[in-house]
Amino acid sequence: MELKSYDQLSSLEIDTLREIGSIGTGNAATALSQLVNSEVRITTPEVRIMGYNEAIEWIGGPEEITAGVLVRMSGELNGIMLSVQKLDFVNQVLGSMMGKTASDYMELGELERSALVEVGNIMISTFINALSGLADIQINLTVPAFTVDMQGAIMAVPMAEYGGQSDYIMTIGGNFVCDGRQAPCRLLLSPDIRSLNFLLRKLGVSGD
């Protein structure tokens, strides 16, 4: 049966997406290790299908200021992927890469922002490459966009583009562990419904 929204996913389909989330975030941690020249691992990621409002609360609430790196997907999978960079994560990365930390996002200069874009892009690209390999599909990614804003405003982008198709989004969360310290990792993946159905068929778990 062709899915019309995320909330129609079966337990098998959700478990398959969870496995992809686990593999993708593991690969992202490996790529981040190479970037910061220090071992990085991720705690067992939690992969859930959430409503947009629930997802906003899950990453800290609509009014919390955060950084986001957003990439659009095209090709055989269309949609958006977003890396949410909370300040703990930002400081973990900047401390390892540049020996700098910030008490507020407004302290981030051009160099620090460029580093965070690179980190977000590598994490997303590595995740998507893992997904492409597992499903044997071609996914193209745009140049990443970076913003610092309230989380409600950042989440408004996927809501505006895909909220008419479904009120749900795939959320992936865990903690990166580097030098004995933990920092939250939050990724949000939102393929459009046609792409979601195509992906599940390619993975062999579609109800069709």
C-alpha positions in Angstrom: 0.0 0.0 0.0 1.3 3.4 -0.9 1.9 5.6 2.1 0.1 8.9 2.2 1.9 10.2 5.4 4.6 9.2 7.8 2.2 8.1 10.5 1.2 5.2 8.3 4.6 3.5 8.6 4.6 -0.1 9.8 6.7 -1.3 12.7 9.0 -3.1 10.1 9.4 0.1 8.1 10.2 2.2 11.2 12.7 -0.4 12.4 14.4 -0.3 9.0 14.6 3.5 9.2 16.1 3.2 12.7 18.8 0.9 11.4 19.6 3.5 8.6 19.8 6.2 11.3 22.2 4.1 13.4 24.5 3.3 10.4 24.3 6.9 9.1 25.1 8.6 12.4 27.9 6.0 13.1 29.5 7.0 9.7 29.0 10.7 10.5 30.9 10.2 13.8 33.7 8.5 12.0 33.9 11.4 9.5 33.8 13.9 12.4 36.7 12.1 14.0 38.9 12.7 11.0 37.9 16.3 10.9 38.7 17.1 14.5 41.6 14.7 14.6 40.3 13.0 17.7 38.2 9.9 18.4 34.5 10.7 18.2 31.7 8.2 18.8 28.0 8.5 19.1 25.7 6.9 21.7 23.0 4.6 20.4 20.9 7.0 18.4 17.2 7.3 19.0 15.2 7.4 15.7 11.6 8.5 15.9 8.8 9.6 13.6 7.4 12.8 15.2 5.0 15.6 14.4 6.7 18.9 13.6 5.6 20.5 16.9 6.8 17.5 18.9 10.1 17.5 17.0 10.6 21.2 17.9 10.0 20.4 21.6 12.4 17.4 21.3 15.3 19.7 20.2 14.7 22.2 23.0 11.5 24.2 22.3 10.5 26.8 19.6 12.1 29.8 21.3 15.6 28.3 22.0 18.3 29.8 19.8 20.4 27.3 17.9 22.4 26.9 14.8 21.2 24.9 11.8 22.9 23.5 8.7 20.3 22.7 6.0 20.8 20.8 2.8 18.2 20.0 0.1 18.1 16.5 -1.5 17.2 15.8 -5.1 17.6 13.0 -7.6 15.9 9.7 -6.7 15.2 11.1 -3.2 13.8 14.6 -2.7 13.5 16.4 0.6 15.5 18.2 3.3 18.1 17.2 5.9 18.9 19.5 8.8 21.7 19.3 11.3 20.8 21.1 14.5 24.0 22.4 16.3 23.3 23.3 20.0 25.9 25.4 21.8 27.4 22.4 23.7 28.0 20.7 20.3 29.4 24.0 18.8 31.9 24.4 21.6 32.9 20.7 21.4 33.7 21.1 17.7 35.3 24.5 17.8 37.4 23.6 20.9 38.8 20.6 19.0 39.3 22.3 15.7 40.3 25.8 16.7 40.9 25.9 20.4 38.0 28.3 20.8 34.6 28.3 22.5 31.7 30.7 22.6 29.3 31.6 25.4 26.7 32.8 22.8 26.0 32.2 19.1 26.5 36.0 18.5 30.2 35.5 19.3 30.7 33.3 16.3 32.8 35.0 13.6 33.1 34.3 9.9 35.8 31.6 10.5 33.8 29.8 13.2 30.6 29.8 11.1 32.5 28.4 8.1 33.9 25.6 10.4 30.3 24.8 11.6 29.0 24.7 8.0 31.8 22.3 7.1 31.0 20.1 10.1 27.3 20.1 9.3 27.9 19.4 5.6 30.3 16.5 6.3 27.8 14.9 8.8 24.9 15.2 6.4 26.9 14.1 3.4 28.3 11.1 5.2 24.8 10.1 6.4 23.3 10.5 2.9 26.1 8.5 1.4 25.4 5.7 3.8 21.7 5.9 2.9 22.5 5.9 -0.9 24.7 2.9 -0.5 22.2 0.9 1.5 19.3 1.6 -0.8 21.3 1.8 -4.1 19.9 5.1 -5.1 21.3 8.4 -6.3 20.9 11.5 -4.1 22.2 14.9 -5.0 22.8 17.5 -2.3 22.7 21.3 -2.6 25.3 23.6 -1.1 24.6 23.8 2.7 22.8 26.8 4.2 23.7 28.0 7.7 21.5 30.0 10.1 21.3 31.0 13.7 17.7 31.5 14.8 15.0 30.3 17.1 14.3 26.6 16.6 10.7 27.2 15.7 11.9 29.5 12.8 14.5 27.0 11.6 11.9 24.2 11.6 9.5 26.4 9.7 11.5 25.6 6.5 10.6 21.8 6.3 7.1 22.6 7.6 6.5 25.1 4.8 7.8 22.8 2.1 6.4 19.4 3.2 3.8 20.2 5.9 1.1 19.9 3.2 2.1 16.3 2.5 2.6 15.1 6.1 2.7 16.5 9.6 5.5 14.1 10.5 9.3 14.1 10.2 12.1 11.6 10.9 14.2 12.7 13.8 17.6 11.2 14.7 19.2 12.0 18.1 22.1 10.9 20.2 25.2 12.2 21.9 28.6 12.6 20.3 31.4 11.7 22.8 34.8 13.3 22.2 37.6 13.4 24.8 35.3 12.1 27.5 32.7 14.9 27.0 29.2 14.5 25.5 27.4 16.9 23.2 23.9 16.4 21.8 23.6 15.5 18.1 20.3 16.2 16.4 19.5 15.4 12.7 16.2 15.8 11.0 15.4 14.0 7.7 12.4 14.9 5.7 11.9 13.1 2.4 8.7 13.9 0.6 6.1 11.2 0.6 6.8 10.0 -3.0 10.5 9.7 -2.0 9.7 7.9 1.2 7.6 5.3 -0.7 10.4 4.9 -3.2 13.0 4.5 -0.5 11.0 1.8 1.3 10.5 -0.1 -2.0 14.3 0.0 -2.7 15.0 -1.2 0.8 12.6 -4.1 0.3 10.2 -3.3 3.2 7.4 -1.6 1.4 4.0 -3.1 1.8 3.5 -2.9 -2.0 
